[in-house]
Amino acid sequence: MDQKEIDELEPKYTGNQRDLTEGEAEAIVHDPNYRNEADDELGIDRSIANGLAYGIFRRT
């Protein structure tokens, strides 16, 4: 990983309190639960769709 990629992860995972090491950044990126915003093709549309589906199928 280059320093630019590591710098992009720091605000989210450290709150800009410290610098991530290259090993820490690699572990974050290879974590199965990690989702890169650029990889998420639906983004906000997914949350809107989920909200609408909840409203449609909810029984009162």
PyMOL Python script that loads the backbone (N, CA, C, O; Angstrom):
from pymol import cmd

cmd.read_pdbstr("""\
ATOM      1  N   MET A   1       0.850  -1.186   0.000  1.00  0.00           N
ATOM      2  CA  MET A   1       0.000   0.000   0.000  1.00  0.00           C
ATOM      3  C   MET A   1       0.887   1.237   0.000  1.00  0.00           C
ATOM      4  O   MET A   1       1.950   1.260   0.620  1.00  0.00           O
ATOM      5  N   ASP A   2       0.432   2.254  -0.701  1.00  0.00           N
ATOM      6  CA  ASP A   2       1.187   3.498  -0.665  1.00  0.00           C
ATOM      7  C   ASP A   2       0.626   4.412   0.432  1.00  0.00           C
ATOM      8  O   ASP A   2      -0.445   4.161   0.984  1.00  0.00           O
ATOM      9  N   GLN A   3       1.360   5.453   0.724  1.00  0.00           N
ATOM     10  CA  GLN A   3       1.010   6.338   1.832  1.00  0.00           C
ATOM     11  C   GLN A   3      -0.338   7.025   1.616  1.00  0.00           C
ATOM     12  O   GLN A   3      -1.051   7.303   2.580  1.00  0.00           O
ATOM     13  N   LYS A   4      -0.687   7.297   0.377  1.00  0.00           N
ATOM     14  CA  LYS A   4      -1.970   7.955   0.090  1.00  0.00           C
ATOM     15  C   LYS A   4      -3.142   7.071   0.522  1.00  0.00           C
ATOM     16  O   LYS A   4      -4.099   7.559   1.124  1.00  0.00           O
ATOM     17  N   GLU A   5      -3.068   5.782   0.220  1.00  0.00           N
ATOM     18  CA  GLU A   5      -4.126   4.852   0.614  1.00  0.00           C
ATOM     19  C   GLU A   5      -4.224   4.737   2.130  1.00  0.00           C
ATOM     20  O   GLU A   5      -5.320   4.677   2.686  1.00  0.00           O
ATOM     21  N   ILE A   6      -3.087   4.708   2.785  1.00  0.00           N
ATOM     22  CA  ILE A   6      -3.071   4.634   4.245  1.00  0.00           C
ATOM     23  C   ILE A   6      -3.671   5.900   4.841  1.00  0.00           C
ATOM     24  O   ILE A   6      -4.444   5.829   5.796  1.00  0.00           O
ATOM     25  N   ASP A   7      -3.323   7.054   4.286  1.00  0.00           N
ATOM     26  CA  ASP A   7      -3.859   8.329   4.785  1.00  0.00           C
ATOM     27  C   ASP A   7      -5.375   8.403   4.643  1.00  0.00           C
ATOM     28  O   ASP A   7      -6.035   9.036   5.467  1.00  0.00           O
ATOM     29  N   GLU A   8      -5.938   7.774   3.622  1.00  0.00           N
ATOM     30  CA  GLU A   8      -7.385   7.776   3.440  1.00  0.00           C
ATOM     31  C   GLU A   8      -8.094   6.942   4.502  1.00  0.00           C
ATOM     32  O   GLU A   8      -9.245   7.227   4.832  1.00  0.00           O
ATOM     33  N   LEU A   9      -7.438   5.925   5.041  1.00  0.00           N
ATOM     34  CA  LEU A   9      -8.036   5.075   6.068  1.00  0.00           C
ATOM     35  C   LEU A   9      -7.950   5.689   7.465  1.00  0.00           C
ATOM     36  O   LEU A   9      -8.784   5.395   8.321  1.00  0.00           O
ATOM     37  N   GLU A  10      -6.961   6.529   7.698  1.00  0.00           N
ATOM     38  CA  GLU A  10      -6.699   7.034   9.044  1.00  0.00           C
ATOM     39  C   GLU A  10      -7.862   7.771   9.702  1.00  0.00           C
ATOM     40  O   GLU A  10      -8.146   7.497  10.868  1.00  0.00           O
ATOM     41  N   PRO A  11      -8.553   8.690   9.023  1.00  0.00           N
ATOM     42  CA  PRO A  11      -9.628   9.405   9.724  1.00  0.00           C
ATOM     43  C   PRO A  11     -10.728   8.479  10.243  1.00  0.00           C
ATOM     44  O   PRO A  11     -11.263   8.695  11.330  1.00  0.00           O
ATOM     45  N   LYS A  12     -11.059   7.464   9.477  1.00  0.00           N
ATOM     46  CA  LYS A  12     -12.144   6.564   9.862  1.00  0.00           C
ATOM     47  C   LYS A  12     -11.739   5.623  10.993  1.00  0.00           C
ATOM     48  O   LYS A  12     -12.538   5.358  11.891  1.00  0.00           O
ATOM     49  N   TYR A  13     -10.515   5.119  10.958  1.00  0.00           N
ATOM     50  CA  TYR A  13     -10.119   4.078  11.895  1.00  0.00           C
ATOM     51  C   TYR A  13      -9.319   4.575  13.090  1.00  0.00           C
ATOM     52  O   TYR A  13      -9.217   3.864  14.090  1.00  0.00           O
ATOM     53  N   THR A  14      -8.753   5.765  13.016  1.00  0.00           N
ATOM     54  CA  THR A  14      -7.987   6.267  14.159  1.00  0.00           C
ATOM     55  C   THR A  14      -8.498   7.600  14.655  1.00  0.00           C
ATOM     56  O   THR A  14      -8.046   8.083  15.693  1.00  0.00           O
ATOM     57  N   GLY A  15      -9.431   8.208  13.941  1.00  0.00           N
ATOM     58  CA  GLY A  15      -9.920   9.526  14.337  1.00  0.00           C
ATOM     59  C   GLY A  15      -8.832  10.577  14.255  1.00  0.00           C
ATOM     60  O   GLY A  15      -8.853  11.560  14.995  1.00  0.00           O
ATOM     61  N   ASN A  16      -7.879  10.373  13.356  1.00  0.00           N
ATOM     62  CA  ASN A  16      -6.730  11.271  13.182  1.00  0.00           C
ATOM     63  C   ASN A  16      -5.918  11.438  14.462  1.00  0.00           C
ATOM     64  O   ASN A  16      -5.244  12.453  14.637  1.00  0.00           O
ATOM     65  N   GLN A  17      -5.976  10.458  15.352  1.00  0.00           N
ATOM     66  CA  GLN A  17      -5.204  10.515  16.587  1.00  0.00           C
ATOM     67  C   GLN A  17      -3.776  10.008  16.394  1.00  0.00           C
ATOM     68  O   GLN A  17      -2.867  10.398  17.128  1.00  0.00           O
ATOM     69  N   ARG A  18      -3.586   9.144  15.411  1.00  0.00           N
ATOM     70  CA  ARG A  18      -2.246   8.598  15.165  1.00  0.00           C
ATOM     71  C   ARG A  18      -2.169   8.119  13.728  1.00  0.00           C
ATOM     72  O   ARG A  18      -3.176   8.080  13.022  1.00  0.00           O
ATOM     73  N   ASP A  19      -0.983   7.759  13.303  1.00  0.00           N
ATOM     74  CA  ASP A  19      -0.771   7.242  11.955  1.00  0.00           C
ATOM     75  C   ASP A  19      -0.890   5.722  11.974  1.00  0.00           C
ATOM     76  O   ASP A  19      -0.407   5.059  12.892  1.00  0.00           O
ATOM     77  N   LEU A  20      -1.532   5.187  10.958  1.00  0.00           N
ATOM     78  CA  LEU A  20      -1.597   3.737  10.806  1.00  0.00           C
ATOM     79  C   LEU A  20      -0.281   3.231  10.242  1.00  0.00           C
ATOM     80  O   LEU A  20       0.357   3.897   9.426  1.00  0.00           O
ATOM     81  N   THR A  21       0.116   2.055  10.682  1.00  0.00           N
ATOM     82  CA  THR A  21       1.268   1.417  10.063  1.00  0.00           C
ATOM     83  C   THR A  21       0.790   0.705   8.801  1.00  0.00           C
ATOM     84  O   THR A  21      -0.410   0.511   8.605  1.00  0.00           O
ATOM     85  N   GLU A  22       1.717   0.326   7.967  1.00  0.00           N
ATOM     86  CA  GLU A  22       1.344  -0.362   6.737  1.00  0.00           C
ATOM     87  C   GLU A  22       0.680  -1.700   7.051  1.00  0.00           C
ATOM     88  O   GLU A  22      -0.255  -2.104   6.360  1.00  0.00           O
ATOM     89  N   GLY A  23       1.149  -2.381   8.075  1.00  0.00           N
ATOM     90  CA  GLY A  23       0.549  -3.658   8.465  1.00  0.00           C
ATOM     91  C   GLY A  23      -0.880  -3.497   8.950  1.00  0.00           C
ATOM     92  O   GLY A  23      -1.745  -4.307   8.617  1.00  0.00           O
ATOM     93  N   GLU A  24      -1.135  -2.457   9.736  1.00  0.00           N
ATOM     94  CA  GLU A  24      -2.497  -2.201  10.208  1.00  0.00           C
ATOM     95  C   GLU A  24      -3.430  -1.881   9.044  1.00  0.00           C
ATOM     96  O   GLU A  24      -4.565  -2.355   9.005  1.00  0.00           O
ATOM     97  N   ALA A  25      -2.953  -1.079   8.101  1.00  0.00           N
ATOM     98  CA  ALA A  25      -3.767  -0.717   6.943  1.00  0.00           C
ATOM     99  C   ALA A  25      -4.074  -1.946   6.092  1.00  0.00           C
ATOM    100  O   ALA A  25      -5.197  -2.103   5.611  1.00  0.00           O
ATOM    101  N   GLU A  26      -3.096  -2.808   5.906  1.00  0.00           N
ATOM    102  CA  GLU A  26      -3.315  -4.042   5.147  1.00  0.00           C
ATOM    103  C   GLU A  26      -4.347  -4.922   5.846  1.00  0.00           C
ATOM    104  O   GLU A  26      -5.202  -5.517   5.189  1.00  0.00           O
ATOM    105  N   ALA A  27      -4.272  -5.008   7.173  1.00  0.00           N
ATOM    106  CA  ALA A  27      -5.231  -5.821   7.921  1.00  0.00           C
ATOM    107  C   ALA A  27      -6.644  -5.273   7.769  1.00  0.00           C
ATOM    108  O   ALA A  27      -7.596  -6.044   7.647  1.00  0.00           O
ATOM    109  N   ILE A  28      -6.790  -3.956   7.774  1.00  0.00           N
ATOM    110  CA  ILE A  28      -8.110  -3.340   7.615  1.00  0.00           C
ATOM    111  C   ILE A  28      -8.671  -3.657   6.236  1.00  0.00           C
ATOM    112  O   ILE A  28      -9.828  -4.061   6.115  1.00  0.00           O
ATOM    113  N   VAL A  29      -7.866  -3.478   5.203  1.00  0.00           N
ATOM    114  CA  VAL A  29      -8.333  -3.677   3.828  1.00  0.00           C
ATOM    115  C   VAL A  29      -8.682  -5.137   3.564  1.00  0.00           C
ATOM    116  O   VAL A  29      -9.608  -5.418   2.804  1.00  0.00           O
ATOM    117  N   HIS A  30      -7.960  -6.065   4.174  1.00  0.00           N
ATOM    118  CA  HIS A  30      -8.213  -7.484   3.930  1.00  0.00           C
ATOM    119  C   HIS A  30      -9.219  -8.087   4.902  1.00  0.00           C
ATOM    120  O   HIS A  30      -9.494  -9.285   4.833  1.00  0.00           O
ATOM    121  N   ASP A  31      -9.768  -7.289   5.799  1.00  0.00           N
ATOM    122  CA  ASP A  31     -10.803  -7.749   6.716  1.00  0.00           C
ATOM    123  C   ASP A  31     -12.073  -8.041   5.914  1.00  0.00           C
ATOM    124  O   ASP A  31     -12.475  -7.217   5.093  1.00  0.00           O
ATOM    125  N   PRO A  32     -12.713  -9.191   6.132  1.00  0.00           N
ATOM    126  CA  PRO A  32     -13.914  -9.517   5.359  1.00  0.00           C
ATOM    127  C   PRO A  32     -15.061  -8.521   5.568  1.00  0.00           C
ATOM    128  O   PRO A  32     -15.930  -8.402   4.705  1.00  0.00           O
ATOM    129  N   ASN A  33     -15.078  -7.821   6.674  1.00  0.00           N
ATOM    130  CA  ASN A  33     -16.146  -6.858   6.944  1.00  0.00           C
ATOM    131  C   ASN A  33     -15.859  -5.475   6.382  1.00  0.00           C
ATOM    132  O   ASN A  33     -16.714  -4.592   6.455  1.00  0.00           O
ATOM    133  N   TYR A  34     -14.671  -5.270   5.823  1.00  0.00           N
ATOM    134  CA  TYR A  34     -14.296  -3.961   5.285  1.00  0.00           C
ATOM    135  C   TYR A  34     -15.035  -3.714   3.986  1.00  0.00           C
ATOM    136  O   TYR A  34     -15.040  -4.556   3.088  1.00  0.00           O
ATOM    137  N   ARG A  35     -15.667  -2.534   3.893  1.00  0.00           N
ATOM    138  CA  ARG A  35     -16.330  -2.135   2.653  1.00  0.00           C
ATOM    139  C   ARG A  35     -15.784  -0.789   2.238  1.00  0.00           C
ATOM    140  O   ARG A  35     -15.886   0.199   2.966  1.00  0.00           O
ATOM    141  N   ASN A  36     -15.213  -0.771   1.075  1.00  0.00           N
ATOM    142  CA  ASN A  36     -14.702   0.470   0.517  1.00  0.00           C
ATOM    143  C   ASN A  36     -15.864   1.216  -0.117  1.00  0.00           C
ATOM    144  O   ASN A  36     -16.663   0.617  -0.838  1.00  0.00           O
ATOM    145  N   GLU A  37     -15.968   2.511   0.140  1.00  0.00           N
ATOM    146  CA  GLU A  37     -17.073   3.290  -0.415  1.00  0.00           C
ATOM    147  C   GLU A  37     -17.048   3.288  -1.936  1.00  0.00           C
ATOM    148  O   GLU A  37     -18.105   3.366  -2.563  1.00  0.00           O
ATOM    149  N   ALA A  38     -15.883   3.202  -2.539  1.00  0.00           N
ATOM    150  CA  ALA A  38     -15.783   3.179  -3.999  1.00  0.00           C
ATOM    151  C   ALA A  38     -16.288   1.850  -4.565  1.00  0.00           C
ATOM    152  O   ALA A  38     -16.748   1.801  -5.705  1.00  0.00           O
ATOM    153  N   ASP A  39     -16.207   0.777  -3.779  1.00  0.00           N
ATOM    154  CA  ASP A  39     -16.666  -0.531  -4.236  1.00  0.00           C
ATOM    155  C   ASP A  39     -18.169  -0.714  -4.084  1.00  0.00           C
ATOM    156  O   ASP A  39     -18.742  -1.630  -4.674  1.00  0.00           O
ATOM    157  N   ASP A  40     -18.809   0.137  -3.310  1.00  0.00           N
ATOM    158  CA  ASP A  40     -20.239   0.009  -3.052  1.00  0.00           C
ATOM    159  C   ASP A  40     -21.016   0.676  -4.172  1.00  0.00           C
ATOM    160  O   ASP A  40     -21.171   1.897  -4.194  1.00  0.00           O
ATOM    161  N   GLU A  41     -21.506  -0.139  -5.108  1.00  0.00           N
ATOM    162  CA  GLU A  41     -22.168   0.432  -6.275  1.00  0.00           C
ATOM    163  C   GLU A  41     -23.538   1.013  -5.955  1.00  0.00           C
ATOM    164  O   GLU A  41     -24.009   1.890  -6.679  1.00  0.00           O
ATOM    165  N   LEU A  42     -24.186   0.555  -4.903  1.00  0.00           N
ATOM    166  CA  LEU A  42     -25.510   1.075  -4.580  1.00  0.00           C
ATOM    167  C   LEU A  42     -25.461   2.260  -3.619  1.00  0.00           C
ATOM    168  O   LEU A  42     -26.237   3.204  -3.762  1.00  0.00           O
ATOM    169  N   GLY A  43     -24.571   2.218  -2.658  1.00  0.00           N
ATOM    170  CA  GLY A  43     -24.388   3.329  -1.733  1.00  0.00           C
ATOM    171  C   GLY A  43     -25.660   3.751  -1.037  1.00  0.00           C
ATOM    172  O   GLY A  43     -26.307   2.942  -0.371  1.00  0.00           O
ATOM    173  N   ILE A  44     -26.021   4.999  -1.185  1.00  0.00           N
ATOM    174  CA  ILE A  44     -27.201   5.552  -0.533  1.00  0.00           C
ATOM    175  C   ILE A  44     -28.465   4.893  -1.075  1.00  0.00           C
ATOM    176  O   ILE A  44     -29.446   4.741  -0.346  1.00  0.00           O
ATOM    177  N   ASP A  45     -28.450   4.509  -2.324  1.00  0.00           N
ATOM    178  CA  ASP A  45     -29.620   3.858  -2.914  1.00  0.00           C
ATOM    179  C   ASP A  45     -30.014   2.612  -2.130  1.00  0.00           C
ATOM    180  O   ASP A  45     -31.199   2.303  -2.007  1.00  0.00           O
ATOM    181  N   ARG A  46     -29.033   1.900  -1.603  1.00  0.00           N
ATOM    182  CA  ARG A  46     -29.321   0.691  -0.832  1.00  0.00           C
ATOM    183  C   ARG A  46     -30.076   1.039   0.444  1.00  0.00           C
ATOM    184  O   ARG A  46     -31.042   0.361   0.793  1.00  0.00           O
ATOM    185  N   SER A  47     -29.652   2.077   1.138  1.00  0.00           N
ATOM    186  CA  SER A  47     -30.331   2.437   2.378  1.00  0.00           C
ATOM    187  C   SER A  47     -31.736   2.962   2.100  1.00  0.00           C
ATOM    188  O   SER A  47     -32.654   2.713   2.881  1.00  0.00           O
ATOM    189  N   ILE A  48     -31.911   3.677   1.010  1.00  0.00           N
ATOM    190  CA  ILE A  48     -33.250   4.146   0.639  1.00  0.00           C
ATOM    191  C   ILE A  48     -34.136   2.954   0.293  1.00  0.00           C
ATOM    192  O   ILE A  48     -35.290   2.893   0.716  1.00  0.00           O
ATOM    193  N   ALA A  49     -33.609   2.020  -0.464  1.00  0.00           N
ATOM    194  CA  ALA A  49     -34.377   0.831  -0.834  1.00  0.00           C
ATOM    195  C   ALA A  49     -34.762   0.025   0.401  1.00  0.00           C
ATOM    196  O   ALA A  49     -35.887  -0.465   0.495  1.00  0.00           O
ATOM    197  N   ASN A  50     -33.840  -0.113   1.345  1.00  0.00           N
ATOM    198  CA  ASN A  50     -34.151  -0.838   2.574  1.00  0.00           C
ATOM    199  C   ASN A  50     -35.231  -0.128   3.371  1.00  0.00           C
ATOM    200  O   ASN A  50     -36.134  -0.770   3.907  1.00  0.00           O
ATOM    201  N   GLY A  51     -35.144   1.177   3.452  1.00  0.00           N
ATOM    202  CA  GLY A  51     -36.152   1.945   4.179  1.00  0.00           C
ATOM    203  C   GLY A  51     -37.520   1.837   3.540  1.00  0.00           C
ATOM    204  O   GLY A  51     -38.526   1.691   4.235  1.00  0.00           O
ATOM    205  N   LEU A  52     -37.565   1.907   2.224  1.00  0.00           N
ATOM    206  CA  LEU A  52     -38.840   1.773   1.527  1.00  0.00           C
ATOM    207  C   LEU A  52     -39.410   0.367   1.685  1.00  0.00           C
ATOM    208  O   LEU A  52     -40.615   0.200   1.877  1.00  0.00           O
ATOM    209  N   ALA A  53     -38.554  -0.633   1.606  1.00  0.00           N
ATOM    210  CA  ALA A  53     -39.024  -2.003   1.774  1.00  0.00           C
ATOM    211  C   ALA A  53     -39.570  -2.208   3.178  1.00  0.00           C
ATOM    212  O   ALA A  53     -40.575  -2.896   3.356  1.00  0.00           O
ATOM    213  N   TYR A  54     -38.930  -1.629   4.162  1.00  0.00           N
ATOM    214  CA  TYR A  54     -39.420  -1.739   5.535  1.00  0.00           C
ATOM    215  C   TYR A  54     -40.792  -1.090   5.648  1.00  0.00           C
ATOM    216  O   TYR A  54     -41.692  -1.644   6.279  1.00  0.00           O
ATOM    217  N   GLY A  55     -40.954   0.065   5.048  1.00  0.00           N
ATOM    218  CA  GLY A  55     -42.236   0.766   5.110  1.00  0.00           C
ATOM    219  C   GLY A  55     -43.337   0.040   4.365  1.00  0.00           C
ATOM    220  O   GLY A  55     -44.491   0.056   4.792  1.00  0.00           O
ATOM    221  N   ILE A  56     -42.997  -0.596   3.259  1.00  0.00           N
ATOM    222  CA  ILE A  56     -43.999  -1.292   2.453  1.00  0.00           C
ATOM    223  C   ILE A  56     -44.472  -2.567   3.147  1.00  0.00           C
ATOM    224  O   ILE A  56     -45.667  -2.864   3.157  1.00  0.00           O
ATOM    225  N   PHE A  57     -43.550  -3.309   3.719  1.00  0.00           N
ATOM    226  CA  PHE A  57     -43.899  -4.607   4.285  1.00  0.00           C
ATOM    227  C   PHE A  57     -44.223  -4.562   5.772  1.00  0.00           C
ATOM    228  O   PHE A  57     -44.547  -5.594   6.360  1.00  0.00           O
ATOM    229  N   ARG A  58     -44.144  -3.420   6.373  1.00  0.00           N
ATOM    230  CA  ARG A  58     -44.426  -3.299   7.801  1.00  0.00           C
ATOM    231  C   ARG A  58     -45.932  -3.359   8.028  1.00  0.00           C
ATOM    232  O   ARG A  58     -46.708  -2.747   7.295  1.00  0.00           O
ATOM    233  N   ARG A  59     -46.317  -4.080   9.022  1.00  0.00           N
ATOM    234  CA  ARG A  59     -47.736  -4.161   9.366  1.00  0.00           C
ATOM    235  C   ARG A  59     -48.000  -3.279  10.572  1.00  0.00           C
ATOM    236  O   ARG A  59     -47.216  -3.244  11.520  1.00  0.00           O
ATOM    237  N   THR A  60     -49.097  -2.580  10.521  1.00  0.00           N
ATOM    238  CA  THR A  60     -49.443  -1.709  11.653  1.00  0.00           C
ATOM    239  C   THR A  60     -50.576  -2.289  12.449  1.00  0.00           C
ATOM    240  O   THR A  60     -51.004  -1.695  13.438  1.00  0.00           O
TER     241      THR A  60
END
""", "prot")
cmd.dss("prot")
cmd.show_as("cartoon", "prot")
cmd.util.cbc("prot")
cmd.orient("prot")
